[in-house]
Amino acid sequence: MTVQEGLAIASAVDTPKKSRGPRMRFSLGSWLLPVYTALALVFLLIPIAYTFIFSFNDSIKSNISWRGFTLNNWINVCNAQDVCSAFGNSILIGITATVIATTLGTMIAIALVRYRFRFRSAISLLLFLPMATPEVVLGAGLAAEFLGAGVEKGLVTIIIAHTMFCISFVVVTVKARVSSLDPALEEAGRDLYGSPAQVFWRITFPLLLPGIIAAALLSFALSFDDFIITNFNSGSATTFPKFVYIAASRGIPAEANVIASAVFLIAIVLVVSQQISAAARRKRLERVG
């Protein structure tokens, strides 16, 4: 055997065998997570689909069983007694509570981040209590306070109650935005002889605006959707969640399903429009850059 033949045999022995292709490995997580996600989405979408489908039901007294397709519920949505007034009350309460809570919560958030004062830590802790307190306890406590003060329950007491628990969510949201601001931007405005009001409205407020809008939307959603605290402090006033709860025993009217479906569709349209607008804005910035 020559030296070359010996080297060829040795290299053939030392060279690892080539794999015949990627092996299929069985992984539990590779299929369990997609299946779980799909089931969770189906579970979440079933009530929404039921609400939307039964908004077209040709119901008479109850809306539990399917009787036939009709567009009359969408055309004459206020035919059901008190459904439109309850929806209007929810809109009024939500907007009023949102404006008050967003204004007060933004000021509190700025004060907690930018200033040092006594009991600052205690105030920050107390602001989290409405978020951690069960709504039953919070609603019953507020009802007892209104009763002890002799205040008649109605729309005003609902607005006060909603403003109280919405402020905490506004403070937490806006506080995170204030903490992320660069103080150098405001210092630059002051160096250019801007007054405190000019610096706030032209620099600070525009930078805070995304956080304020997010806090306002969250506050409105919480107020519009609330039932427990509202039920304790509403008296004879009726909101849309309260109307749905009372009507659920005999079958929610199809007109209520119409309103719920319309709110859901409007929310979807707003989210999709915002995403499309943001994508178009990013493309414009990329072209400019």
N, C-alpha and C positions, 0 to 999 in steps of 0.2 A: 504494500500500500504506500502510495506516495504521500509526501507532506501535504500537497494540495487536497488530496482526497480526504485525509484525516481532518483537515480544517473544515472542509465542507460538511462532513458528518457531524462534527462538534457544533457547528453553527446551526445545523438543522435540529439537533437535540435541544440546544439552549433556547431557540426561538419559540415563544409561546404560541399556542394554537390560536388562530383567528376565530373570533366569535362568529357564530353563524347568523347573527342578527340580534337585535334587542329582545331580551326576554320579557315576557308579559308578567309583570309583578302584580299580585292581588293586593290592593290597598283598601282598607275599610273606609278611610276618610275620603278617597277619591270619588266614591259614589254616595256615601252617607250624607255628606254636606249638601250636594245638589238636591238630593231627595228631600232632606229636611227643609231646605229653603223653599222648594216648590210646594211642599205641604203647608208650610207656614203662610205663604202667599195665598194659597187657596183658602186656608182657614180665615185669613183676614178679609179676603174679597167676597166670601159667601154672603155676609150680611149686606154688603154694599150692593152686590148683584141682586139680592132679594128685594132690597128697597127700590132699586131702579126698575126692576121688572114689575113689581106690584104697584108702581106709580101709574101704570097703564091698565090696571085692573078695573073692569066695569063693576065696581062694588056698589052695594046699596046701603046696608047698615053696618056691615063688618068688612074688613079687608083681609080676612084670614085665608079664604079659599079662592082660587082663580075662577072667575066667571066669564071672562072674555076680554078682548083687547079694545081699548078706546083711547082717544086723544082728548076726551072731554075734561079729564082731570088736569091736564096741562093748560088747556085753554081757559077753563073756569076754576083756577086754583083756589079762589077765595070762597067757593061754594060751601066748604066745610065750616061749621060755626066756630068762630074764634081762632081759626088757624092763622089767618093773616095778621090779626091783632097781636097774637102771641109772638109771631115772627117779628113783627115791627117792634114790640117791646124788647125782644132780645137784641135787635140791631141797635136800638136807642141806648140800652144799658151798656152794651159792649163798646160802642163808640165813646160814650161819656166816660165810662170807667177807664178805657184805654187812654184817652187824652189826659185825664187827671193823673193816673198812675204813671204814665210815661213822663209827664212833666216833673212830678215830684221825684220819681225814681231816678231820673237823669241827674237832677240836682244833688240828690243824696249820694249817688255814685261818684260824681265829681268831687264832692266834699270829702268822702271817705278816702279817695286816692290822693288828692292833691293837698289836703290840709291835715295838720296834726292838732288835735284837741282832746280834752278830757273825755273819758268814756267812749273813745272811738272804737276800741276793740269790743266793748260791750254792745254798742249799737250794731256793729257788724254781726255779732252773734245773734242778737235779737231779731235781725232782719231775716235770718234763716228759719226762725221758729214757725211762721205761717206755712213754709214749704214742708216742714217736717211734721206739723201737727195734723192729725186725721181731720178730714173735712167735717165729719159728724161732730167732733168736739168743737171745732172752730165755729161751725154754724150754730150749734146750741149755745155756745158762749156769747156770740153776737146777739142771738135772739134774746137771751137773758138780759144783756146790757140794754137793748132797745126797750124791753119790757120794763126794766127798772127805771129807765129815764122817761118813760111815758111817751115814747115816740111811736106813732102809728106806722105799721108796716105797709110798705108799698114799693113803688119804683125807686123812691129816694133811698130807702134802707137797702135795697138790692144793690144800688150803685155804690153806696158806702161800703158794703160788704165786699163787693167785687174789687173795688179800688184797693181795699186793704190787703187782700191776698195777692193781687197782681203786682203791687209795688215791689215785693220781694223778688219776683222773677225779673222785673225790669232792672232793679239794682244789680243783680248778679250778671245779667247780660251786658249792660252798659259799663259796669265796673271793669269787666275784662277788656272792653274796647279802650277805656280810658287808660288802663295800665299799659297797653301796647303802644300808646302814642309817644312820639319822639319829642321831648321838650325843646329840642333845638329848633324845631319849626316855629314854635310860638316865640322863642327868644329872637329868632330872625325877624318876626313881625314887629316885635317891640323895638328892635334895633333900627327898623325902618320908620320909627316914630309913629307906629300904630297905637291908638288908644286901647285900653283893655277891652272895650266893647267891640272895636274893629277886629282885634286879634281873635276874639272869641267867635264872632259871626263869620269871619272870612277864612279862618284857619282851623280853629278847634272844632266848631260845629260841623263843617263839612266832613272833617275826618271822623267825627263821632256818628255821623248820620247813618251809615250802614248798621251800626250796632243799635242805634235808637229805633230804626225801622224794624229790625229783627225783634227787638223787645216789644214794640207796639203790636206787631203781628201775633207774637206769642201771647201777649196780654189779651188781645181781642179773642183769640181762639179759646183761651181758658175761660173768659167771661161768657162767651156765647154758648159754650158747651156745659157750663156748670149747672148742676141740678141740686146737689145736697145742700150747699150753703144757701142757694136761692130758695129752696123749699122751706127752710127754717125762717127766712127773713122776708118772704114775699107777701105775706098776708093774702089779700084777695087778688093781687096782681098775678098775671100768668105770663110766663115766658115760653119759648118754643120747647125746651127740654121738659118743662113741667107739663105742658100740654100733651106731649108725646107720652109721658109717664102715665098721666091720667087716662088717656085714650087707649093705652096698651091693653087694658083689661077686656075691651070689647073689639079690639082690632084697630090698629092705627089707621086713620083715614087715608085714602089714597092721595089726597091733596097734601098731607104732611109728608108722604113719600116723595111727592113732586118737589117740594121745597128742599128736602134733604138731598135729593138727587141733583137739583140745580146748584146748591151750594157746593157739592162735591165736584161737579163739572166745572164750575167757575174757578175753584181752587186749582184744578188740574190745568185749566187754560192759563191761569196766571203763572203757575210754576213753569210750564212749557215755554210760555212767552219770555219769561225771564231768562231761562236757559238759552233760548235762541238768541236773545239780545246780547247776553254775555259772550256767547260764541262769536257772534258777528263783531262785537267790540274787540275781542282778542285777535281776530283775523286782521282788523284794521290796524291795530297796534303793531302786529307782526309785519305788515306791509310797510308801515311807516318806519319801523326799526330796520 
